[in-house]
Amino acid sequence: MIGDGKRLTALLPMKAHSARVTSKNFREIAGKPLFRWILDEMAALDAIDRIVINTDARAILADNGLKDGDCGGKVMIRDRKPEICGDFVSMNLVLGDDIENVPSDYYLMTHTTNPLLQSETIDAMIAAYLEAEGKKAADSLFTVNRHQTRFYTPEGAPINHDPANLIRTQDLPPYLEENSVCYLFTGESFAKTGARIGEKPLLFETPRLQSVDIDEQSDWYMAESLLMRVAAGEALPRE
């Protein structure tokens, strides 16, 4: 529980097919299936009451030892409706189906493809979000990567700097990139925008090494190298 009897439900959508890295959600990486890395981190958090897995791969999960009620009773597996299956279906439709069918005060959404996200970082973002929401300073949260470097358009035009007046990159104004690592929101904020990002979001910077997102095969190799260190008990730097 996160206080005042309110509930936080984690949404971890998971599909069988993967276009660029074959069956990545269930492939073994650094000693266990990819999905188990983030699932285990979330299951260890007292703040998370339930973990909803919206999927078309219940049988594959069972083959990998996961079923309803696992992780101390937190896991709820929901069979994805046929009309919201497929590679080109908006994730917001999947989330909307979960929100409609699993009432909760707050929702946290992340992906199996963010296996390096650590429980202490999730705890920190929950605390930051609840504080901001309590002050009516935010209705949602999404995670970002900070960039302080020289950007150009594809045509070669400078975006955030003057090539004729070079300053140190660390002195450039930062640009913040939505990294899709994690989102926090309420049913009410979702209803207003139809999306996981509400009308007044809080941007939360995640540690660089915890922000690796497995989209391409090269990402897999990077994540695997880092996860081998985690599996060996090595703490990742938070810079």
C-alpha positions in Angstrom: 0.0 0.0 0.0 1.2 3.6 -0.7 -0.7 5.2 2.1 -4.3 6.3 2.9 -5.5 2.9 1.8 -4.8 3.7 -1.9 -3.7 1.1 -4.4 -1.0 1.2 -7.0 -1.3 -1.3 -9.9 1.6 -2.0 -12.2 0.8 -2.6 -15.9 3.3 -4.8 -17.7 1.9 -5.5 -21.2 3.6 -8.5 -23.0 3.0 -9.9 -26.4 4.2 -13.1 -28.0 5.5 -11.6 -31.3 8.4 -9.2 -31.6 9.2 -7.7 -35.0 12.9 -6.9 -34.6 14.3 -9.1 -31.8 12.6 -12.5 -32.1 10.5 -13.6 -29.1 12.6 -11.1 -27.0 10.1 -11.0 -24.0 10.8 -14.7 -23.2 14.4 -15.2 -24.4 16.9 -16.0 -21.7 19.2 -13.1 -20.9 21.9 -13.2 -18.1 20.3 -16.3 -16.6 16.6 -15.8 -16.8 13.8 -14.8 -19.2 13.8 -11.1 -20.1 10.4 -10.5 -18.6 11.5 -11.7 -15.2 14.0 -8.9 -14.7 11.6 -6.1 -14.4 8.8 -8.3 -13.0 11.1 -9.4 -10.0 12.0 -5.7 -9.3 8.4 -4.7 -9.2 7.2 -7.7 -7.2 9.8 -6.7 -4.5 8.2 -3.3 -3.9 5.7 -2.9 -1.1 4.2 0.1 -2.9 2.9 -2.1 -5.8 -0.2 -4.0 -4.9 -0.8 -5.8 -8.2 1.1 -6.5 -11.4 -1.2 -6.9 -14.4 0.2 -8.7 -17.5 -2.0 -8.0 -20.5 -0.9 -10.7 -23.0 -1.6 -13.0 -25.9 1.0 -15.4 -24.6 -0.4 -17.0 -21.4 0.8 -20.4 -22.5 4.3 -19.1 -23.1 4.4 -17.5 -19.7 3.2 -20.8 -18.2 6.1 -22.6 -20.0 8.4 -20.1 -18.3 6.9 -20.8 -14.9 4.6 -17.8 -14.5 0.9 -18.1 -13.7 -1.9 -16.1 -12.0 -1.2 -15.4 -8.4 2.6 -15.7 -8.6 5.0 -13.2 -6.9 3.2 -13.4 -3.6 -0.3 -13.1 -5.2 0.6 -9.9 -7.0 0.5 -11.3 -10.6 -2.8 -11.0 -12.6 -2.6 -12.4 -16.2 -5.2 -10.9 -18.5 -5.8 -12.4 -22.0 -5.5 -9.7 -24.6 -8.6 -9.1 -26.6 -8.2 -10.1 -30.3 -9.1 -6.6 -31.5 -6.2 -5.0 -29.6 -3.6 -7.6 -30.7 -0.9 -6.9 -33.3 2.2 -4.9 -33.9 0.4 -1.7 -35.0 -2.1 -1.4 -32.1 -1.6 1.7 -30.0 -0.4 0.8 -26.5 -2.9 3.3 -25.1 -5.7 0.9 -26.2 -4.2 -1.9 -24.3 -3.7 0.3 -21.2 -7.3 1.6 -21.5 -8.6 -2.0 -21.5 -6.6 -2.7 -18.3 -7.8 0.5 -16.6 -11.4 -0.3 -17.5 -11.2 -3.8 -16.0 -8.8 -3.4 -13.1 -9.8 -0.5 -10.8 -6.9 1.2 -9.0 -6.1 4.6 -7.5 -2.8 4.8 -9.4 -1.2 3.0 -12.3 2.5 2.4 -13.1 3.3 1.2 -16.6 6.6 -0.2 -17.8 8.0 -2.7 -20.3 9.8 -6.0 -20.2 12.3 -4.4 -22.5 13.6 -2.2 -19.7 15.3 -4.9 -17.6 17.8 -2.7 -15.9 15.3 -0.5 -14.1 16.0 -0.9 -10.4 13.5 -1.1 -7.5 15.0 1.9 -5.7 14.6 4.1 -8.8 10.9 3.0 -9.1 10.4 3.8 -5.4 12.0 7.3 -6.0 9.8 8.1 -9.0 6.6 6.9 -7.1 7.6 9.3 -4.2 8.3 12.2 -6.5 5.0 11.6 -8.3 2.9 11.4 -5.2 4.5 14.5 -3.8 3.8 16.5 -7.0 0.3 15.1 -7.3 -0.4 16.0 -3.6 0.6 19.6 -4.4 -1.5 19.5 -7.6 1.7 20.2 -9.5 1.3 17.1 -11.7 -1.3 14.6 -12.8 1.1 12.0 -14.3 4.8 11.2 -14.7 7.0 10.0 -17.4 10.7 9.2 -17.5 13.3 10.9 -19.6 16.9 10.9 -20.7 18.9 14.2 -20.4 21.0 15.3 -23.3 23.4 18.2 -23.3 25.1 18.0 -26.7 25.0 19.8 -30.1 21.9 18.9 -32.1 21.3 19.5 -35.9 18.4 19.0 -38.2 18.8 16.4 -41.0 19.7 19.3 -43.3 22.6 20.3 -41.1 21.1 23.4 -39.4 22.1 23.8 -35.8 19.2 23.5 -33.3 20.4 24.4 -29.9 23.8 26.1 -30.4 25.7 28.6 -32.5 28.6 26.9 -34.4 30.3 30.3 -34.7 30.2 30.8 -30.9 31.1 27.4 -29.4 30.4 26.9 -25.7 31.0 23.8 -23.6 28.4 21.1 -24.1 27.8 20.9 -20.4 26.7 24.6 -20.5 24.2 24.0 -23.3 20.5 24.0 -22.3 19.4 20.4 -21.7 17.0 18.6 -24.0 14.9 15.9 -22.4 14.0 12.7 -24.3 11.0 10.6 -23.4 12.6 7.2 -22.9 9.5 5.0 -22.4 11.0 3.4 -19.3 8.2 4.1 -16.9 4.9 6.1 -16.6 2.7 6.9 -13.6 -0.9 8.2 -13.9 -4.4 7.8 -12.6 -7.6 6.6 -14.3 -8.8 10.2 -14.3 -5.6 11.6 -16.0 -5.8 8.8 -18.6 -9.4 9.6 -19.3 -8.6 13.3 -20.0 -6.0 12.6 -22.7 -6.6 9.0 -23.7 -3.0 8.4 -23.0 -0.5 7.5 -20.3 0.8 11.1 -20.2 -1.7 13.4 -18.7 -2.3 17.1 -19.1 0.3 18.2 -16.5 3.1 15.6 -16.4 6.2 15.5 -14.2 9.4 14.6 -16.0 11.6 12.2 -14.1 15.2 11.6 -15.2 16.3 7.9 -14.9 19.9 6.8 -14.5 21.5 6.3 -17.8 22.4 2.6 -17.4 18.9 1.8 -16.1 17.4 3.5 -19.2 18.5 0.9 -21.7 15.5 -0.1 -23.9 15.7 -3.3 -25.9 14.4 -2.4 -29.4 17.1 -3.6 -31.7 19.6 -6.5 -31.5 22.3 -4.1 -30.6 20.3 -3.1 -27.6 20.1 -6.7 -26.5 23.8 -7.1 -26.5 24.2 -3.9 -24.5 21.6 -5.0 -21.9 23.0 -8.5 -21.7 26.5 -7.1 -20.9 25.0 -4.9 -18.1 22.7 -7.6 -16.7 25.6 -10.0 -16.4 27.2 -7.5 -14.0 23.9 -7.2 -12.1 23.6 -11.0 -11.9 27.1 -11.1 -10.5 26.0 -8.8 -7.7 27.7 -5.6 -9.1 25.9 -2.3 -8.5 25.4 -0.1 -11.5 26.6 3.5 -11.2 23.6 5.9 -11.1 25.2 8.7 -13.2 
